[in-house]
């Protein structure tokens, strides 16, 4: 079994006020992360796409739940 360890850029840690967890992987090998927020009063949350090869991250703000 092969295991890899990745360090997330500080921007994701500073942007997210809640815990984050890995929720999947895209077909292009990006790691999908989501905020873990038990508060129902927050009107939006973020999903993050981390590309470990380029060490880049994209955030998507989801509204309207």
PQR file of N, CA, C, O and H, with PARSE charges and radii, in Angstrom:
ATOM      1  N   UNK A   1       0.839  -1.170   0.000 -0.4000 1.5000
ATOM      2  CA  UNK A   1       0.000   0.000   0.000 -0.0000 2.0000
ATOM      3  C   UNK A   1       0.893   1.244   0.000  0.5500 1.7000
ATOM      4  O   UNK A   1       1.855   1.327   0.762 -0.5500 1.4000
ATOM      5  N   UNK A   2       0.566   2.196  -0.852 -0.4000 1.5000
ATOM      6  CA  UNK A   2       1.316   3.440  -0.950 -0.0000 2.0000
ATOM      7  C   UNK A   2       0.566   4.527  -0.193  0.5500 1.7000
ATOM      8  O   UNK A   2      -0.637   4.706  -0.384 -0.5500 1.4000
ATOM      9  H   UNK A   2      -0.216   2.128  -1.472  0.4000 1.0000
ATOM     10  N   UNK A   3       1.278   5.254   0.667 -0.4000 1.5000
ATOM     11  CA  UNK A   3       0.689   6.361   1.398 -0.0000 2.0000
ATOM     12  C   UNK A   3       1.437   7.636   1.057  0.5500 1.7000
ATOM     13  O   UNK A   3       2.663   7.636   0.941 -0.5500 1.4000
ATOM     14  H   UNK A   3       2.255   5.109   0.822  0.4000 1.0000
ATOM     15  N   UNK A   4       0.701   8.713   0.898 -0.4000 1.5000
ATOM     16  CA  UNK A   4       1.305  10.010   0.636 -0.0000 2.0000
ATOM     17  C   UNK A   4       0.869  10.979   1.717  0.5500 1.7000
ATOM     18  O   UNK A   4      -0.254  10.909   2.215 -0.5500 1.4000
ATOM     19  H   UNK A   4      -0.294   8.713   0.992  0.4000 1.0000
ATOM     20  N   UNK A   5       1.758  11.874   2.070 -0.4000 1.5000
ATOM     21  CA  UNK A   5       1.452  12.914   3.041 -0.0000 2.0000
ATOM     22  C   UNK A   5       1.577  14.252   2.330  0.5500 1.7000
ATOM     23  O   UNK A   5       2.598  14.532   1.702 -0.5500 1.4000
ATOM     24  H   UNK A   5       2.671  11.931   1.665  0.4000 1.0000
ATOM     25  N   UNK A   6       0.536  15.086   2.427 -0.4000 1.5000
ATOM     26  CA  UNK A   6       0.528  16.398   1.787 -0.0000 2.0000
ATOM     27  C   UNK A   6       0.311  17.468   2.851  0.5500 1.7000
ATOM     28  O   UNK A   6      -0.432  17.268   3.812 -0.5500 1.4000
ATOM     29  H   UNK A   6      -0.294  14.859   2.938  0.4000 1.0000
ATOM     30  N   UNK A   7       0.959  18.583   2.664 -0.4000 1.5000
ATOM     31  CA  UNK A   7       0.734  19.739   3.528 -0.0000 2.0000
ATOM     32  C   UNK A   7      -0.113  20.737   2.768  0.5500 1.7000
ATOM     33  O   UNK A   7       0.222  21.122   1.648 -0.5500 1.4000
ATOM     34  H   UNK A   7       1.562  18.745   1.884  0.4000 1.0000
ATOM     35  N   UNK A   8      -1.201  21.152   3.373 -0.4000 1.5000
ATOM     36  CA  UNK A   8      -2.074  22.124   2.730 -0.0000 2.0000
ATOM     37  C   UNK A   8      -1.459  23.509   2.822  0.5500 1.7000
ATOM     38  O   UNK A   8      -0.799  23.832   3.810 -0.5500 1.4000
ATOM     39  H   UNK A   8      -1.472  20.839   4.283  0.4000 1.0000
ATOM     40  N   UNK A   9      -1.669  24.328   1.802 -0.4000 1.5000
ATOM     41  CA  UNK A   9      -1.199  25.716   1.867 -0.0000 2.0000
ATOM     42  C   UNK A   9      -1.867  26.440   3.033  0.5500 1.7000
ATOM     43  O   UNK A   9      -3.005  26.133   3.390 -0.5500 1.4000
ATOM     44  H   UNK A   9      -2.205  24.065   0.999  0.4000 1.0000
ATOM     45  N   UNK A  10      -1.166  27.393   3.619 -0.4000 1.5000
ATOM     46  CA  UNK A  10      -1.705  28.130   4.765 -0.0000 2.0000
ATOM     47  C   UNK A  10      -2.998  28.863   4.437  0.5500 1.7000
ATOM     48  O   UNK A  10      -3.806  29.122   5.328 -0.5500 1.4000
ATOM     49  H   UNK A  10      -0.242  27.642   3.330  0.4000 1.0000
ATOM     50  N   UNK A  11      -3.198  29.198   3.181 -0.4000 1.5000
ATOM     51  CA  UNK A  11      -4.400  29.945   2.808 -0.0000 2.0000
ATOM     52  C   UNK A  11      -5.670  29.190   3.159  0.5500 1.7000
ATOM     53  O   UNK A  11      -6.659  29.806   3.557 -0.5500 1.4000
ATOM     54  H   UNK A  11      -2.541  28.988   2.457  0.4000 1.0000
ATOM     55  N   UNK A  12      -5.665  27.883   3.021 -0.4000 1.5000
ATOM     56  CA  UNK A  12      -6.874  27.109   3.358 -0.0000 2.0000
ATOM     57  C   UNK A  12      -7.079  27.091   4.861  0.5500 1.7000
ATOM     58  O   UNK A  12      -8.212  27.162   5.337 -0.5500 1.4000
ATOM     59  H   UNK A  12      -4.861  27.383   2.698  0.4000 1.0000
ATOM     60  N   UNK A  13      -6.016  26.997   5.594 -0.4000 1.5000
ATOM     61  CA  UNK A  13      -6.133  26.945   7.045 -0.0000 2.0000
ATOM     62  C   UNK A  13      -6.634  28.284   7.578  0.5500 1.7000
ATOM     63  O   UNK A  13      -7.461  28.313   8.490 -0.5500 1.4000
ATOM     64  H   UNK A  13      -5.095  26.939   5.207  0.4000 1.0000
ATOM     65  N   UNK A  14      -6.150  29.385   7.027 -0.4000 1.5000
ATOM     66  CA  UNK A  14      -6.563  30.710   7.487 -0.0000 2.0000
ATOM     67  C   UNK A  14      -7.979  31.056   7.046  0.5500 1.7000
ATOM     68  O   UNK A  14      -8.687  31.769   7.756 -0.5500 1.4000
ATOM     69  H   UNK A  14      -5.479  29.362   6.286  0.4000 1.0000
ATOM     70  N   UNK A  15      -8.400  30.564   5.887 -0.4000 1.5000
ATOM     71  CA  UNK A  15      -9.723  30.894   5.342 -0.0000 2.0000
ATOM     72  C   UNK A  15     -10.836  30.142   6.059  0.5500 1.7000
ATOM     73  O   UNK A  15     -11.954  30.642   6.179 -0.5500 1.4000
ATOM     74  H   UNK A  15      -7.825  29.984   5.310  0.4000 1.0000
ATOM     75  N   UNK A  16     -10.536  28.972   6.522 -0.4000 1.5000
ATOM     76  CA  UNK A  16     -11.562  28.101   7.089 -0.0000 2.0000
ATOM     77  C   UNK A  16     -11.598  28.244   8.604  0.5500 1.7000
ATOM     78  O   UNK A  16     -10.595  28.015   9.280 -0.5500 1.4000
ATOM     79  H   UNK A  16      -9.627  28.566   6.425  0.4000 1.0000
ATOM     80  N   UNK A  17     -12.755  28.622   9.133 -0.4000 1.5000
ATOM     81  CA  UNK A  17     -12.907  28.800  10.572 -0.0000 2.0000
ATOM     82  C   UNK A  17     -13.407  27.536  11.258  0.5500 1.7000
ATOM     83  O   UNK A  17     -13.630  27.539  12.469 -0.5500 1.4000
ATOM     84  H   UNK A  17     -13.570  28.807   8.584  0.4000 1.0000
ATOM     85  N   UNK A  18     -13.580  26.482  10.521 -0.4000 1.5000
ATOM     86  CA  UNK A  18     -14.071  25.236  11.073 -0.0000 2.0000
ATOM     87  C   UNK A  18     -13.105  24.120  10.700  0.5500 1.7000
ATOM     88  O   UNK A  18     -12.142  24.333   9.963 -0.5500 1.4000
ATOM     89  H   UNK A  18     -13.398  26.480   9.537  0.4000 1.0000
ATOM     90  N   UNK A  19     -13.373  22.952  11.209 -0.4000 1.5000
ATOM     91  CA  UNK A  19     -12.567  21.793  10.827 -0.0000 2.0000
ATOM     92  C   UNK A  19     -12.843  21.437   9.379  0.5500 1.7000
ATOM     93  O   UNK A  19     -13.940  21.668   8.871 -0.5500 1.4000
ATOM     94  H   UNK A  19     -14.155  22.779  11.808  0.4000 1.0000
ATOM     95  N   UNK A  20     -11.859  20.881   8.728 -0.4000 1.5000
ATOM     96  CA  UNK A  20     -12.067  20.416   7.356 -0.0000 2.0000
ATOM     97  C   UNK A  20     -11.791  18.924   7.307  0.5500 1.7000
ATOM     98  O   UNK A  20     -11.031  18.388   8.113 -0.5500 1.4000
ATOM     99  H   UNK A  20     -10.967  20.694   9.141  0.4000 1.0000
ATOM    100  N   UNK A  21     -12.427  18.259   6.337 -0.4000 1.5000
ATOM    101  CA  UNK A  21     -12.220  16.835   6.177 -0.0000 2.0000
ATOM    102  C   UNK A  21     -12.164  16.503   4.690  0.5500 1.7000
ATOM    103  O   UNK A  21     -12.716  17.216   3.852 -0.5500 1.4000
ATOM    104  H   UNK A  21     -13.044  18.694   5.682  0.4000 1.0000
ATOM    105  N   UNK A  22     -11.496  15.423   4.392 -0.4000 1.5000
ATOM    106  CA  UNK A  22     -11.409  14.940   3.013 -0.0000 2.0000
ATOM    107  C   UNK A  22     -12.717  14.240   2.685  0.5500 1.7000
ATOM    108  O   UNK A  22     -13.168  13.366   3.426 -0.5500 1.4000
ATOM    109  H   UNK A  22     -11.047  14.844   5.073  0.4000 1.0000
ATOM    110  N   UNK A  23     -13.330  14.635   1.557 -0.4000 1.5000
ATOM    111  CA  UNK A  23     -14.600  14.031   1.176 -0.0000 2.0000
ATOM    112  C   UNK A  23     -14.520  13.274  -0.141  0.5500 1.7000
ATOM    113  O   UNK A  23     -15.490  12.636  -0.549 -0.5500 1.4000
ATOM    114  H   UNK A  23     -12.964  15.345   0.955  0.4000 1.0000
ATOM    115  N   UNK A  24     -13.362  13.341  -0.815 -0.4000 1.5000
ATOM    116  CA  UNK A  24     -13.244  12.600  -2.060 -0.0000 2.0000
ATOM    117  C   UNK A  24     -12.077  13.058  -2.907  0.5500 1.7000
ATOM    118  O   UNK A  24     -11.189  13.779  -2.453 -0.5500 1.4000
ATOM    119  H   UNK A  24     -12.574  13.860  -0.483  0.4000 1.0000
ATOM    120  N   UNK A  25     -12.108  12.617  -4.146 -0.4000 1.5000
ATOM    121  CA  UNK A  25     -11.057  12.937  -5.103 -0.0000 2.0000
ATOM    122  C   UNK A  25     -11.694  13.059  -6.478  0.5500 1.7000
ATOM    123  O   UNK A  25     -12.619  12.320  -6.815 -0.5500 1.4000
ATOM    124  H   UNK A  25     -12.829  12.031  -4.515  0.4000 1.0000
ATOM    125  N   UNK A  26     -11.188  14.001  -7.270 -0.4000 1.5000
ATOM    126  CA  UNK A  26     -11.736  14.191  -8.612 -0.0000 2.0000
ATOM    127  C   UNK A  26     -11.027  13.252  -9.593  0.5500 1.7000
ATOM    128  O   UNK A  26     -10.035  12.609  -9.250 -0.5500 1.4000
ATOM    129  H   UNK A  26     -10.437  14.602  -6.997  0.4000 1.0000
ATOM    130  N   UNK A  27     -11.545  13.188 -10.800 -0.4000 1.5000
ATOM    131  CA  UNK A  27     -10.935  12.371 -11.845 -0.0000 2.0000
ATOM    132  C   UNK A  27      -9.552  12.896 -12.244  0.5500 1.7000
ATOM    133  O   UNK A  27      -8.743  12.159 -12.807 -0.5500 1.4000
ATOM    134  H   UNK A  27     -12.351  13.710 -11.079  0.4000 1.0000
ATOM    135  N   UNK A  28      -9.286  14.176 -11.949 -0.4000 1.5000
ATOM    136  CA  UNK A  28      -7.981  14.775 -12.275 -0.0000 2.0000
ATOM    137  C   UNK A  28      -7.043  14.762 -11.071  0.5500 1.7000
ATOM    138  O   UNK A  28      -6.065  15.508 -11.035 -0.5500 1.4000
ATOM    139  H   UNK A  28      -9.943  14.775 -11.492  0.4000 1.0000
ATOM    140  N   UNK A  29      -7.341  13.917 -10.087 -0.4000 1.5000
ATOM    141  CA  UNK A  29      -6.512  13.687  -8.894 -0.0000 2.0000
ATOM    142  C   UNK A  29      -6.439  14.856  -7.928  0.5500 1.7000
ATOM    143  O   UNK A  29      -5.492  14.959  -7.148 -0.5500 1.4000
ATOM    144  H   UNK A  29      -8.136  13.311 -10.116  0.4000 1.0000
ATOM    145  N   UNK A  30      -7.437  15.745  -7.973 -0.4000 1.5000
ATOM    146  CA  UNK A  30      -7.510  16.784  -6.961 -0.0000 2.0000
ATOM    147  C   UNK A  30      -8.210  16.198  -5.733  0.5500 1.7000
ATOM    148  O   UNK A  30      -9.151  15.413  -5.853 -0.5500 1.4000
ATOM    149  H   UNK A  30      -8.206  15.661  -8.607  0.4000 1.0000
ATOM    150  N   UNK A  31      -7.740  16.590  -4.566 -0.4000 1.5000
ATOM    151  CA  UNK A  31      -8.339  16.133  -3.318 -0.0000 2.0000
ATOM    152  C   UNK A  31      -9.445  17.124  -2.941  0.5500 1.7000
ATOM    153  O   UNK A  31      -9.224  18.334  -2.900 -0.5500 1.4000
ATOM    154  H   UNK A  31      -6.976  17.228  -4.469  0.4000 1.0000
ATOM    155  N   UNK A  32     -10.632  16.590  -2.669 -0.4000 1.5000
ATOM    156  CA  UNK A  32     -11.784  17.432  -2.345 -0.0000 2.0000
ATOM    157  C   UNK A  32     -11.941  17.460  -0.827  0.5500 1.7000
ATOM    158  O   UNK A  32     -12.033  16.423  -0.172 -0.5500 1.4000
ATOM    159  H   UNK A  32     -10.812  15.607  -2.703  0.4000 1.0000
ATOM    160  N   UNK A  33     -11.969  18.684  -0.289 -0.4000 1.5000
ATOM    161  CA  UNK A  33     -12.125  18.878   1.145 -0.0000 2.0000
ATOM    162  C   UNK A  33     -13.361  19.721   1.402  0.5500 1.7000
ATOM    163  O   UNK A  33     -13.757  20.531   0.564 -0.5500 1.4000
ATOM    164  H   UNK A  33     -11.894  19.527  -0.821  0.4000 1.0000
ATOM    165  N   UNK A  34     -13.965  19.528   2.555 -0.4000 1.5000
ATOM    166  CA  UNK A  34     -15.152  20.299   2.908 -0.0000 2.0000
ATOM    167  C   UNK A  34     -15.058  20.718   4.358  0.5500 1.7000
ATOM    168  O   UNK A  34     -14.418  20.051   5.171 -0.5500 1.4000
ATOM    169  H   UNK A  34     -13.644  18.869   3.236  0.4000 1.0000
ATOM    170  N   UNK A  35     -15.703  21.831   4.675 -0.4000 1.5000
ATOM    171  CA  UNK A  35     -15.788  22.253   6.063 -0.0000 2.0000
ATOM    172  C   UNK A  35     -16.676  21.281   6.821  0.5500 1.7000
ATOM    173  O   UNK A  35     -17.689  20.808   6.305 -0.5500 1.4000
ATOM    174  H   UNK A  35     -16.222  22.372   4.014  0.4000 1.0000
ATOM    175  N   UNK A  36     -16.289  20.997   8.030 -0.4000 1.5000
ATOM    176  CA  UNK A  36     -17.135  20.220   8.922 -0.0000 2.0000
ATOM    177  C   UNK A  36     -17.713  21.202   9.924  0.5500 1.7000
ATOM    178  O   UNK A  36     -17.036  21.614  10.867 -0.5500 1.4000
ATOM    179  H   UNK A  36     -15.467  21.382   8.449  0.4000 1.0000
ATOM    180  N   UNK A  37     -18.961  21.571   9.717 -0.4000 1.5000
ATOM    181  CA  UNK A  37     -19.599  22.602  10.512 -0.0000 2.0000
ATOM    182  C   UNK A  37     -20.929  22.070  11.014  0.5500 1.7000
ATOM    183  O   UNK A  37     -21.820  21.762  10.222 -0.5500 1.4000
ATOM    184  H   UNK A  37     -19.510  21.237   8.951  0.4000 1.0000
ATOM    185  N   UNK A  38     -21.060  21.966  12.299 -0.4000 1.5000
ATOM    186  CA  UNK A  38     -22.313  21.466  12.859 -0.0000 2.0000
ATOM    187  C   UNK A  38     -23.321  22.579  13.113  0.5500 1.7000
ATOM    188  O   UNK A  38     -24.461  22.308  13.488 -0.5500 1.4000
ATOM    189  H   UNK A  38     -20.336  22.216  12.942  0.4000 1.0000
ATOM    190  N   UNK A  39     -22.914  23.822  12.912 -0.4000 1.5000
ATOM    191  CA  UNK A  39     -23.814  24.951  13.123 -0.0000 2.0000
ATOM    192  C   UNK A  39     -24.774  25.072  11.950  0.5500 1.7000
ATOM    193  O   UNK A  39     -24.341  25.100  10.798 -0.5500 1.4000
ATOM    194  H   UNK A  39     -21.988  24.043  12.607  0.4000 1.0000
ATOM    195  N   UNK A  40     -26.045  25.144  12.221 -0.4000 1.5000
ATOM    196  CA  UNK A  40     -27.026  25.304  11.145 -0.0000 2.0000
ATOM    197  C   UNK A  40     -27.306  26.770  10.849  0.5500 1.7000
ATOM    198  O   UNK A  40     -28.063  27.083   9.931 -0.5500 1.4000
ATOM    199  H   UNK A  40     -26.397  25.122  13.157  0.4000 1.0000
ATOM    200  N   UNK A  41     -26.697  27.677  11.624 -0.4000 1.5000
ATOM    201  CA  UNK A  41     -26.963  29.099  11.419 -0.0000 2.0000
ATOM    202  C   UNK A  41     -26.076  29.708  10.335  0.5500 1.7000
ATOM    203  O   UNK A  41     -26.315  30.841   9.916 -0.5500 1.4000
ATOM    204  H   UNK A  41     -26.081  27.423  12.369  0.4000 1.0000
ATOM    205  N   UNK A  42     -25.073  28.992   9.879 -0.4000 1.5000
ATOM    206  CA  UNK A  42     -24.178  29.524   8.860 -0.0000 2.0000
ATOM    207  C   UNK A  42     -24.851  29.411   7.487  0.5500 1.7000
ATOM    208  O   UNK A  42     -25.256  28.316   7.098 -0.5500 1.4000
ATOM    209  H   UNK A  42     -24.879  28.071  10.219  0.4000 1.0000
ATOM    210  N   UNK A  43     -24.979  30.522   6.744 -0.4000 1.5000
ATOM    211  CA  UNK A  43     -25.733  30.502   5.486 -0.0000 2.0000
ATOM    212  C   UNK A  43     -24.959  29.934   4.285  0.5500 1.7000
ATOM    213  O   UNK A  43     -25.520  29.814   3.197 -0.5500 1.4000
ATOM    214  H   UNK A  43     -24.650  31.412   7.060  0.4000 1.0000
ATOM    215  N   UNK A  44     -23.696  29.588   4.468 -0.4000 1.5000
ATOM    216  CA  UNK A  44     -22.910  29.052   3.358 -0.0000 2.0000
ATOM    217  C   UNK A  44     -21.772  28.203   3.919  0.5500 1.7000
ATOM    218  O   UNK A  44     -21.468  28.251   5.111 -0.5500 1.4000
ATOM    219  H   UNK A  44     -23.240  29.685   5.353  0.4000 1.0000
ATOM    220  N   UNK A  45     -21.160  27.436   3.046 -0.4000 1.5000
ATOM    221  CA  UNK A  45     -19.920  26.759   3.419 -0.0000 2.0000
ATOM    222  C   UNK A  45     -19.056  26.611   2.189  0.5500 1.7000
ATOM    223  O   UNK A  45     -19.507  26.849   1.068 -0.5500 1.4000
ATOM    224  H   UNK A  45     -21.407  27.397   2.078  0.4000 1.0000
ATOM    225  N   UNK A  46     -17.816  26.217   2.400 -0.4000 1.5000
ATOM    226  CA  UNK A  46     -16.840  26.106   1.325 -0.0000 2.0000
ATOM    227  C   UNK A  46     -16.487  24.651   1.039  0.5500 1.7000
ATOM    228  O   UNK A  46     -16.458  23.807   1.934 -0.5500 1.4000
ATOM    229  H   UNK A  46     -17.450  26.024   3.310  0.4000 1.0000
ATOM    230  N   UNK A  47     -16.222  24.390  -0.225 -0.4000 1.5000
ATOM    231  CA  UNK A  47     -15.617  23.137  -0.667 -0.0000 2.0000
ATOM    232  C   UNK A  47     -14.288  23.529  -1.303  0.5500 1.7000
ATOM    233  O   UNK A  47     -14.216  24.504  -2.051 -0.5500 1.4000
ATOM    234  H   UNK A  47     -16.245  25.077  -0.952  0.4000 1.0000
ATOM    235  N   UNK A  48     -13.247  22.774  -1.007 -0.4000 1.5000
ATOM    236  CA  UNK A  48     -11.904  23.075  -1.499 -0.0000 2.0000
ATOM    237  C   UNK A  48     -11.405  21.963  -2.408  0.5500 1.7000
ATOM    238  O   UNK A  48     -11.648  20.783  -2.154 -0.5500 1.4000
ATOM    239  H   UNK A  48     -13.305  21.982  -0.399  0.4000 1.0000
ATOM    240  N   UNK A  49     -10.707  22.348  -3.466 -0.4000 1.5000
ATOM    241  CA  UNK A  49     -10.088  21.405  -4.401 -0.0000 2.0000
ATOM    242  C   UNK A  49      -8.593  21.627  -4.340  0.5500 1.7000
ATOM    243  O   UNK A  49      -8.096  22.661  -4.786 -0.5500 1.4000
ATOM    244  H   UNK A  49     -10.510  23.306  -3.673  0.4000 1.0000
ATOM    245  N   UNK A  50      -7.869  20.661  -3.789 -0.4000 1.5000
ATOM    246  CA  UNK A  50      -6.424  20.764  -3.606 -0.0000 2.0000
ATOM    247  C   UNK A  50      -5.702  19.916  -4.655  0.5500 1.7000
ATOM    248  O   UNK A  50      -5.941  18.713  -4.764 -0.5500 1.4000
ATOM    249  H   UNK A  50      -8.272  19.821  -3.426  0.4000 1.0000
ATOM    250  N   UNK A  51      -4.819  20.557  -5.422 -0.4000 1.5000
ATOM    251  CA  UNK A  51      -4.016  19.854  -6.418 -0.0000 2.0000
ATOM    252  C   UNK A  51      -2.621  19.651  -5.824  0.5500 1.7000
ATOM    253  O   UNK A  51      -1.839  20.598  -5.755 -0.5500 1.4000
ATOM    254  H   UNK A  51      -4.625  21.534  -5.333  0.4000 1.0000
ATOM    255  N   UNK A  52      -2.303  18.432  -5.396 -0.4000 1.5000
ATOM    256  CA  UNK A  52      -1.013  18.198  -4.741 -0.0000 2.0000
ATOM    257  C   UNK A  52       0.185  18.308  -5.689  0.5500 1.7000
ATOM    258  O   UNK A  52       1.291  18.603  -5.237 -0.5500 1.4000
ATOM    259  H   UNK A  52      -2.939  17.662  -5.452  0.4000 1.0000
ATOM    260  N   UNK A  53      -0.006  18.081  -6.972 -0.4000 1.5000
ATOM    261  CA  UNK A  53       1.110  18.186  -7.920 -0.0000 2.0000
ATOM    262  C   UNK A  53       1.561  19.633  -8.083  0.5500 1.7000
ATOM    263  O   UNK A  53       2.757  19.910  -8.174 -0.5500 1.4000
ATOM    264  H   UNK A  53      -0.905  17.841  -7.339  0.4000 1.0000
ATOM    265  N   UNK A  54       0.600  20.554  -8.118 -0.4000 1.5000
ATOM    266  CA  UNK A  54       0.917  21.979  -8.293 -0.0000 2.0000
ATOM    267  C   UNK A  54       0.903  22.753  -6.980  0.5500 1.7000
ATOM    268  O   UNK A  54       1.266  23.929  -6.938 -0.5500 1.4000
ATOM    269  H   UNK A  54      -0.372  20.330  -8.044  0.4000 1.0000
ATOM    270  N   UNK A  55       0.479  22.082  -5.905 -0.4000 1.5000
ATOM    271  CA  UNK A  55       0.339  22.690  -4.588 -0.0000 2.0000
ATOM    272  C   UNK A  55      -0.556  23.935  -4.651  0.5500 1.7000
ATOM    273  O   UNK A  55      -0.235  24.986  -4.096 -0.5500 1.4000
ATOM    274  H   UNK A  55       0.184  21.127  -5.940  0.4000 1.0000
ATOM    275  N   UNK A  56      -1.691  23.778  -5.348 -0.4000 1.5000
ATOM    276  CA  UNK A  56      -2.655  24.861  -5.472 -0.0000 2.0000
ATOM    277  C   UNK A  56      -3.986  24.424  -4.884  0.5500 1.7000
ATOM    278  O   UNK A  56      -4.272  23.234  -4.750 -0.5500 1.4000
ATOM    279  H   UNK A  56      -1.952  22.924  -5.799  0.4000 1.0000
ATOM    280  N   UNK A  57      -4.780  25.409  -4.540 -0.4000 1.5000
ATOM    281  CA  UNK A  57      -6.087  25.103  -3.988 -0.0000 2.0000
ATOM    282  C   UNK A  57      -7.118  26.098  -4.527  0.5500 1.7000
ATOM    283  O   UNK A  57      -6.845  27.291  -4.659 -0.5500 1.4000
ATOM    284  H   UNK A  57      -4.548  26.375  -4.649  0.4000 1.0000
ATOM    285  N   UNK A  58      -8.297  25.581  -4.833 -0.4000 1.5000
ATOM    286  CA  UNK A  58      -9.419  26.405  -5.264 -0.0000 2.0000
ATOM    287  C   UNK A  58     -10.516  26.248  -4.236  0.5500 1.7000
ATOM    288  O   UNK A  58     -10.729  25.153  -3.716 -0.5500 1.4000
ATOM    289  H   UNK A  58      -8.519  24.611  -4.726  0.4000 1.0000
ATOM    290  N   UNK A  59     -11.212  27.326  -3.936 -0.4000 1.5000
ATOM    291  CA  UNK A  59     -12.338  27.216  -3.009 -0.0000 2.0000
ATOM    292  C   UNK A  59     -13.624  27.594  -3.760  0.5500 1.7000
ATOM    293  O   UNK A  59     -13.643  28.472  -4.623 -0.5500 1.4000
ATOM    294  H   UNK A  59     -11.038  28.216  -4.358  0.4000 1.0000
ATOM    295  N   UNK A  60     -14.669  26.901  -3.392 -0.4000 1.5000
ATOM    296  CA  UNK A  60     -15.996  27.148  -3.971 -0.0000 2.0000
ATOM    297  C   UNK A  60     -16.937  27.430  -2.808  0.5500 1.7000
ATOM    298  O   UNK A  60     -17.089  26.611  -1.902 -0.5500 1.4000
ATOM    299  H   UNK A  60     -14.654  26.187  -2.691  0.4000 1.0000
ATOM    300  N   UNK A  61     -17.560  28.588  -2.849 -0.4000 1.5000
ATOM    301  CA  UNK A  61     -18.503  28.969  -1.799 -0.0000 2.0000
ATOM    302  C   UNK A  61     -19.898  28.511  -2.218  0.5500 1.7000
ATOM    303  O   UNK A  61     -20.392  28.881  -3.283 -0.5500 1.4000
ATOM    304  H   UNK A  61     -17.436  29.254  -3.585  0.4000 1.0000
ATOM    305  N   UNK A  62     -20.515  27.709  -1.372 -0.4000 1.5000
ATOM    306  CA  UNK A  62     -21.852  27.180  -1.670 -0.0000 2.0000
ATOM    307  C   UNK A  62     -22.847  27.918  -0.780  0.5500 1.7000
ATOM    308  O   UNK A  62     -22.687  27.977   0.439 -0.5500 1.4000
ATOM    309  H   UNK A  62     -20.113  27.409  -0.508  0.4000 1.0000
ATOM    310  N   UNK A  63     -23.878  28.480  -1.415 -0.4000 1.5000
ATOM    311  CA  UNK A  63     -24.885  29.231  -0.680 -0.0000 2.0000
ATOM    312  C   UNK A  63     -26.252  28.617  -0.919  0.5500 1.7000
ATOM    313  O   UNK A  63     -26.462  27.905  -1.901 -0.5500 1.4000
ATOM    314  H   UNK A  63     -24.007  28.432  -2.406  0.4000 1.0000
ATOM    315  N   UNK A  64     -27.174  28.896  -0.020 -0.4000 1.5000
ATOM    316  CA  UNK A  64     -28.560  28.579  -0.269 -0.0000 2.0000
ATOM    317  C   UNK A  64     -29.056  27.263   0.220  0.5500 1.7000
ATOM    318  O   UNK A  64     -30.000  26.727  -0.361 -0.5500 1.4000
ATOM    319  H   UNK A  64     -27.004  29.474   0.778  0.4000 1.0000
ATOM    320  N   UNK A  65     -28.476  26.696   1.267 -0.4000 1.5000
ATOM    321  CA  UNK A  65     -29.007  25.458   1.809 -0.0000 2.0000
ATOM    322  C   UNK A  65     -30.166  25.740   2.707  0.5500 1.7000
ATOM    323  O   UNK A  65     -30.754  24.813   3.265 -0.5500 1.4000
ATOM    324  H   UNK A  65     -27.710  27.131   1.739  0.4000 1.0000
TER
END
